[in-house]
Amino acid sequence: MSAVVWIAAGSLTAWLWLLLGQGFFWRTDVRLPPRVEPADWPSVGIVVPARDEAGVLPDSLPSLLAQDYLGRAEIFLVDDGSSDGTGALALELAGRHGGLPLTVDSPGEPPPGWTGKLWAVRHGIGLARARDPEFLLLTDADIAHAPDSLRELVAAARTGGFDLVSQMARLRVESVWERLVVPAFVYFFAQLYPFRRIGTKGARTAAAAGGCVLLRTDAAERARIPDAIRHAVIDDVALARAVKGDGGHIWLGLAERVDSVRPYPRLHDLWRMVSRSAYAQLRHSPLLLVGTVLGLVLVYLVPPGALFVGLAAGSVPTLAAGGIAWLVMTGTYLPMLRYYRQPLWLAPLLPVTAFLYLLMTVDSAVQHYRGRGAAWKGRTYARPDTAFEER
């Protein structure tokens, strides 16, 4: 057998393993677990870090203010050095819409060793703890919640005994580039962190989606959140690892009542969103970067390449291996496209999207070695990301 056939067979083998052996990552039926309303509704502190978010707050903050929650809940929006009037706009929206109490405060610039967002989260958690809440809801400023979102999250945490319940917000999918890139972003995330494994006690897989994290206050204290992860650029995964590593029971699934209102109309916007932290995900390791690039090529680019090479060369084994691998790939992507209500003909284009992600990952490494590092809202972090500090 030629090298091309062996490579095509390797790609097919990888896809058969991903189909059956990677926690059924491609299924989209992991939603909020079974839940019943508690007899008494616990108090919740809602922490919203916000830096230059005036463009999205009118579409997101009113949904938090309007939460139909039967217990005590209060919003703490931390204006993290905004230059666009984010804090003043938040107060204006609260005065106009009413609803849950809102406190707006600012922590000042983060000290050395802290990412800006986590410093803002720390300040918000400090404000919330003064009210002694049982739960903390950490949610980003671009996230809109259905009126019963908080109620459903708390009921799920109480019923299942979870220390952390997180939902992957449904990202906006309107522009051409959003349709091509966004569903794949969630698909790739689920492939790295299969949701079923995250919720399984004893499994090592841990992740959360930073836009919507309900966290027990005592679990946050035990895991020293956010201090233990103060360096983290990918803060949601680091948070989940810290909580689970401390013995906490965590859960992550796809959202039904939580949506991101942040637009990514151009490829440039999506490119920045991915590349700003992609190399941090690889722990700034050149070996992991090379392995990731080779893995993306083998898994996503070899199948269509093998199919066309097999057709051109008249090699049935190459054609068959490439074609079946591409078919399996396409089939596993269909559920995510359905979840995002996108046309199914986009599924065979997944290799194109994967190639874009390969380029974004390489660009993330290039930016790192040029000294630009990861960035969040105008701040750059050149030091390597650590998932969480050793305790």
PAMARGU-124193 format. One record per residue: y, x negated, z of N, C-alpha, C in turn. Coordinates in steps of 0.2 Angstrom, whole numbers, plus 2048, in hexadecimal, padded with zeros to 3 digits. Atoms other than C-alpha are relative to their C-alpha. Layout:
BEGIN
YXZYXZYXZ;...
This chain:
BEGIN
7FA7FC8008008008008067FC800;7FA8048008117FA7FC805801806;7FC7FF7FA81F7F7809804806800;7FD7FA8018288068027FC806803;8057FB7FE819811806800800808;8018017F981780A817807802804;7F97FD7FD82A80D81B800807800;8007F880082981F8157FB803805;8057FE7FC81982181F8037FF808;7FD8017F982281A82F805805801;7FB7FB7FF83082682C7FD807802;8047FA7FF82483582B7FD800807;8038007F981B82F83B806801805;7FB7FF7FB82C82E844802808800;7FE7F980083084083E7FB805803;8067FC7FC81F8478448017FF807;7FF8017F982283F855806804802;7FA7FC7FE8348468567FF808800;8027F980082D8578517FC803806;8057FE7FB82085885E8017FC807;8008047FA82384A86B8077FF803;7F98027FD83684A86F803806803;7FE7FB7FC83785987A8028067FC;7FE7FA80483986686C8078007FF;7F88007FF84B86086B8038047FB;7FD7FD80584E86985B800808801;7FF7F87FE84C87B863806801803;7FA7FE7FD85B884868800805805;8017FA7FC8548908748017FE808;7FF8027F9859886884807803802;7FA7FC7FD86689288B800800807;8007FF7F886B89689D7FA803802;8077FD7FD85B8988A7801806803;8007FA7FC8568A88AF804800806;7FC8007FB8628AD8BC801807803;7FF7FA7FD8668BB8C88077FF804;7FA8007FD8778BF8D07FF7FE808;8018027F98788B78E2803806804;7FD7FB7FB87B8C28F18077FF802;7FA8027FF88A8B88F58027FB7FB;7FD8058058958AF8E88037FA803;7FD8067FD89989D8ED8077FF7FD;7FA8028038AA8968EB8007FA7FB;8008058058AE88B8DC8077FD7FF;7FA8048028BB87E8D87FF7FE7F9;8008018078BF87D8C68047FA7FE;7FC8068018C586B8C18007FF7F8;7FF8018078CD8698B08047FA7FF;7FB8068028D38578AB8038017F9;7FC7FE8078E085989D8057FA7FF;7FB8058028EA84B8948028027F9;7FD7FE8068F58518867FC8057FC;8047FA8028EC8628848048067FE;7FC7FA8018FA86D8807FE8047FA;8027FC8068F387186F7FA804800;8067FC8008E3878875800805807;8007FC7F98E887F8878018087FE;7FF7F98018EE8908807FA8047FE;8067FD8028DD8938797FA7FF805;8058017FB8D388D888801802807;7FE7FE7F98DC88F898800807802;8007F87FE8DE8A28987F9802801;8077FE7FF8CB8A38977FE7FE807;8028027F98C989A8A7804804805;7FC7FC7FC8D78A48AF7FD807801;8027F98008CF8B48AA7F8800802;8077FF7FD8BD8B08B27FF806804;8027FA7FC8B58BF8B97FB7FE805;8058037FB8AE8B78C8801804806;7FF7FC7FA8AA8C08D88017FC806;7FF8047FA8AC8B28E48077FD7FF;7F98048008BB8A68E77FF7FB7FB;8008058058BF89B8D98087FE7FF;7FA8028018CE8908D68007FA7FB;7FF8058058D48858C78047FA802;7FC8067FF8DA8738C98017FC7FA;7FE8048078E286C8B98037FA802;7FD8067FF8E585A8BA8047FD7FA;7FC8028068F38558AE8007F8801;8018077FF8EE8438AB8057FC7FB;7FB8048038FE83B8A58028037F9;7FF7FD8069018478978087FF7FE;7FA80180391084588B8038067FC;7FE7FA804910856883801807805;7FE7FB7FC9148618927F9804802;8077FC7FE901866896801804807;7FF7FD7F99058698A9804806800;7FB7FB8009148748A67FD8067FC;8037FB80490B87E8987FA804804;8057FD7FC8FC8818A4803805805;7FC7FC7FB9088888B18038067FD;7FD7FA8049108938A47FB8057FE;8057FB80290089A89E7FD804806;8037FC7FA8FA89E8B0805805802;7FC7FB7FE90A8A78B38008067FB;8017FB8059088B18A37FA804800;8067FD8008F68B58A47FD802807;8027FE7F98F38B68B77F87FD800;8078017FF8E18B58BD7FF7FB806;8028057FB8D98A78C78067FC802;7FA8057FE8E589C8D27FF7F97FC;8008078038EA88C8C98057FB803;7FC8057FD8F087C8D08007FA7FB;7FF8068048F786E8C58037FA803;7FE8067FC8F985D8CB7FE7FA7FB;8018068048F984B8C47FE7FA805;8028067FC8F083B8CB8037FA7FF;7FD8068028FB82E8C37FB7FC7FC;8058048048F38208B97FA7FD804;8078027FC8E181B8BD8017F8802;8018077FE8DE80B8C67FB7FC7FC;8058048038D47FC8BF7F9803801;8077FE7FE8C28018BD7FF8077FF;8017F98018C58138B98028027F9;7FD7FC8068C581D8A9805805802;7FB7FB7FE8D38298A87FE806802;8037FA7FF8C98388A77FD801807;8048007F98BE8348B6805800806;7FB8007FB8CE8308C0803807801;7FD7F97FF8D58418BC7FB805803;8057FC7FD8C48498C08007FF808;8008017F98C48408D1806803804;7FB7FD7FD8D58468D57FF808800;8027F98008D08588D07FB802805;8057FF7FB8C18578DB803800807;7FD8017FA8CB8518E9804807802;7FC7FA7FF8D78608E77FB806802;8057FB7FF8C886C8E67FD800807;8048017FA8BF8658F5804803806;7FC7FE7FA8CD86A9007FF808801;8017F97FF8C887C8FD7F8801802;8078007FE8B68789027FB8047FB;8047FC8048AD87F8F27F97FE800;80780280189A8808F07FF7FD7FA;80180380789B87C8DE8077FE7FD;7FA8038048A78728D27FE8027F9;8018008078A98778C08047FB7FD;7FC8058048AE8688B68008027F9;7FF7FE8078B586E8A58067FD7FD;7FB8048038BF8668988068067FE;7FB7FC8028D086D8928008047FA;8017FD8078CA8728817FA805800;8067FC7FF8BC87D888802807801;7FF7F97FE8BD8908877FA803803;8067FC7FD8B289B8928008077FF;8017F88008AC8AD890802802807;7FE7FE7F98B28B789F7FA800805;8058007FB8A18B78A77FC7F9800;80380780089E8A48A47FE7FD807;8018037F98A089E8B67FB804804;8057FC7FC8968AD8BD7F97FE7FE;8068018028888A98B27FD7F9802;8028077FE8888968B67FE800807;8018007F88898998C97F9803801;8067FC7FF87B8A68C87FA7FC7FE;8058058028708998BE7FF7FB805;8018067FB87388B8CA7FD803806;8037FD7FA86F8968D97F98027FF;8077FE80186089E8D27FB7FA7FF;80580580285888E8CB8007FA805;7FF8057FB85E8838DA8027FA7FC;7FD8068038678778CE8067FD803;7FA8047FD87386A8D48058007FA;7FB80180687B8698C27FD8057FB;8027FC80587B8768B58067FF7FA;7FB8028068848718A47FE8037FA;8017FD8068868798948047FC7FA;7FD8038068898718838048057FC;7FC7FC80389887A87D7FF8017F9;8017FF80789788286C8077FD7FD;7FA8038038A38768628038047FA;7FD7FC8058AF87D8557FD7FD7F9;8038028078A787D8438048057FB;7FC7FC8058B48838368027FC7FA;7FE8048068BA87582B7F97FD7FD;8068038048AE86D81E7FD7FB804;8038067FD8AC85D8287FD803807;8037FD7FA8A98678387F98037FF;8067FD80289B87182F7FB7FA7FF;8058068028938608297FE7FC806;8018057FB8958568397FE803807;8007FE7F98968618497F9802802;8077FE7FE88586A8497FB7F9801;8048077FF87D8588468017FD806;7FF8047F98868518557FC803806;8047FD7FB87E85E8607F87FE7FF;80780280286D85B8577FE7F9802;8018077FE86E84885A800800807;8008007F987384B86C7FA802803;8067FD7FE86485686F7FA7FB7FF;8058058018598498678007FA804;7FF8057FC85F83C8727FE802807;8017FD7F985E8478827FD8077FF;8037F980185285587F801805806;7FE7FB7FB8588648897FA802805;8057FE7FC84786988F7FE7FB806;8028057FC8448588978057FF806;7FA8017FB8558588A07FF805806;8017FB7FB8518688AA7F97FF804;8078017FD83F8618AF8017FB805;8008057FA83E85A8C07FB7FA7FF;8058058018368498C08017FC7F9;7FE80480683C8458AE8067FC800;7FB8047FF8478378AC8068017FB;7FA7FF80485283E89E805804804;7FB7FD7FD8638438A48068007FC;7FA80080487384989B803806802;7FC7FA7FF88185689D8058007FA;7FB80080588E85C891807801804;7FA8007FC89F858899805806800;7FB7FB8008A88678937FE806804;8027FA7FB89E87389F7FB7FD804;8058027FB89686C8AE801803807;8007FD7F98938768BE7FC7FC805;8038057FC88F86A8CC801802808;7FF7FF7F988B86D8DE8047FB804;7FB8057FD8988658E97FC7FB804;8048047FC88B85E8F57FC7FB7FC;8038058058828568E68047FB7FE;7FB80580289284E8E08017FB806;7FF8057FB8948478F17FB7FB801;8068048008838408F28007FB7FB;8008058068848388E18077FC7FF;7F98038008968328E58038017F9;7FD7FE80689D83B8D6807802801;8018058068A88358CE8007F9801;7FF8077FF8AA8258D67FB7FB7FE;80580480289981F8D28007FF7F8;80080180889C8218BF8077FF7FE;7F98018028AE81C8BF8027FC7FA;7FF8048068AC8108B17FE8047F9;8037FD8058A381C8A68048037FA;7FC7FC8058AA8218957FC8067FE;8047FA80289B82D8917FF803807;8017FE7F989E8358A27FB806801;8047FA7FE8948458A07F87FD801;8078037FF88383B89D8007FC806;8008047FA88882F8AB800804806;8007FC7FA88C83D8B77F9803801;8067FD7FF87B8468B37FB7FB803;8058057FD8718358B68017FF807;7FF8027F987A8328C67FD806805;8027FA7FC8768448CD7F8800800;8078008018648438C67FD7FA804;8028067FC8628328CD800800807;8007FF7F98668388DE7FC805802;8047FB7FF8598458DD8028077FF;7FD7F98028638538D67FC8037FB;8037FC80685C8618CB8058027FC;7FB7FF8058668628BB7FD8047FA;8027FB80686686E8AC8057FF7FB;7FB80080586E86D89B7FD8047FA;8027FC80586D87988D8068027FB;7FB7FD80587788187E804806803;7FC7FB7FD88588C8828008077FC;7FF7F980388789F87F807802801;7FA7FD7FD8978A28888067FA800;7FC8058008A08918868017FD7F9;7FF8028068A988B8778067FA800;7FB8048018B487C8728058027FB;7FA7FE8058C588086A8037FA7FD;7FD8068038C986E8657FE8007F9;8028008078CA86D8527FF7F97FE;8018078038C485E8488008017F9;8007FE8078CA8638377FE7FB7FB;8018058048C885282F7FB7FB802;8058057FE8BB84582E8027FB804;7FD8057FC8C6839836800802807;8007FD7FA8C78448457F9800803;8078017FE8B48458477FE7F9801;8018078008B38338438027FD807;7FD8027FA8BE82F8527FC802806;8037FD7FB8B583B85D7F97FC802;8078047FF8A483285A8017F9801;8008078008A98208588037FE807;7FC8037FA8B481F8687FB7FF805;8058027FA8A481F8737F97FF7FD;80780180389581C8677FD7FA803;8038067FE89380A86B8007FF808;8017FF7F989680E87E7F9803801;8077FD7FF88681987C7FB7FB7FF;80580680187D8098768017FA805;7FF8057FA8838008868037F97FD;7FD80680388D7F487A7FB7FA7FF;80580480187D7EC8767FF7FF7F8;80280280787B7E38647F98027FE;8077FF8028687E58657FF808800;8017F98008697F88698048027F9;7FD7FE8078767F985A7FC7FF7FA;80580180686A7F184E7FA805800;8057FB80085C7FC8548028077FE;7FE7FA80186680B8538018017F8;7FF80080786B8078417FA8017FC;80780080385980383C7FD807801;8047FA7FE8538138458038067FB;7FD7FB80486081E83C7FE7FF7F8;80280180785B81682B7F98037FF;8077FF80184981882E7FF808800;8017F97FE84A82A8358038057FB;7FC7FB80485883282A8017FE7F9;7FF80280685A82781B7FA7FF7FB;8068028048498228167FD8067FD;8037FA8038428348138038017F9;7FD7FF80784E8388047FF7FA7FC;80180680484D8267FE7F98007FE;80780180283A8267FE7FE8057FB;8017FA80583A8377F58027FE7F9;7FD8018078458317E77FC7FA7FD;80480680283C8207E67F98027FD;8077FE80282B8287E58018047FA;8007FC8078318347D78027FB7FB;7FE8058068398257CD7FA7FC7FF;80580580182A81A7D07F98037FF;8077FD80181C8277CE7FB7FF806;8048017FA8168237E07FF806804;8017FA7FC80E8327E78007FF808;8008017F880B82B7F9808800802;7F98017FE81E8267FA8038067FF;7FC7FA8018248367F37FE805805;8027FB7FB8198417FE8027FE807;7FE8027F981D83780E808801801;7F97FE80083083880A801807800;7FF7F980182F84A8057FF804806;8027FC7FA8268508148047FE806;7FB8027FB8318458208068047FF;7FA7FC80184084D818800807802;8017F97FF83985E819800802808;8007FF7F983585C82C8077FF803;7F98017FE84785582F8048067FF;7FC7FA80284E8648267FE806804;8037FB7FC84387082F803800808;7FE8017F9848869840808801801;7F97FF80085B86B83C8028077FF;7FE7F980185A87D837802804806;7FD7FC7FA85B8848498077FF802;7F98017FE86B87B84D8058037FB;7FB7FD80587388183D800808801;8007F97FE86E893842804801806;7FC8007FA8758908538088007FF;7F980180288588B84B8038057FA;7FF7FB80588489983E8037FD7FA;7FE80480688588D8307FB8017FA;8057FF80687D88E81E7FA7FB801;8068047FF86B88881F8007FB7FA;80080580686E87E80E8037F9803;7FD8067FD8778718197FA7FC803;8068047FD86686C8217FE7FA7FC;8038068038608608138067FB7FF;7FB8058008718578148017FC806;8008037FA86D8518258007F87FF;7FF80780186A83F81E8077FE7FF;7F980280187C83F8188047FF806;7FD8007F98828438297FE7FB804;8028057FC8778378318037F97FE;7FD80680287E829826807800802;7FA8007FE88F82E82B8007FE808;8008027F988A82C83E7FE7F9800;80280880088281B83A8077FC7FF;7FA803801893816833805800806;7FC7FF7FA89C81D8427FE7FC806;8038047FA89181484E8027F87FF;7FE8078018948038458077FF801;7F98017FF8A6806845802800807;7FF8007F98A680A8577FF7F9803;8018077FE89E7F885A8057FC7FD;7FB8058038AB7F084E806801804;7FA7FF7FC8B97F88587FF7FD807;8018037FA8B17F28688017F8800;8008078018B07E08628077FE7FE;7F98018018C27E185C804801806;7FC8007FA8C77E486E803807801;7FC7FA7FF8CC7F686C7FC805804;8047FD7FB8BD7FD8768008087FF;8007F88018BA810879806803802;7FA7FD7FE8C881C87B800807802;7FF7F97FE8CD82C883807802801;7FA7FD7FF8DD8358808067FA800;7FB8058018E782587B7FF7FA805;8028057FC8DF81A8887FA7FC7FD;8068048038D380C8837FD7FC806;8048037FA8C580588E7FC7FA7FC;8038058038C07F48887F97FD804;8068037FC8B37F08967FA8047FE;8067FC8028A17F58937FF806805;8017FA7FC89C8068997FA7FF804;8068007FC8908088A77FE807802;8027F97FF8868188AA802802807;7FE7FF7FA8888178BC7FF7FA805;8008067FC88B80A8CA7F9800804;8068017FC87B8048D3802801807;7FE7FE7FA87B80B8E47FB7FC805;
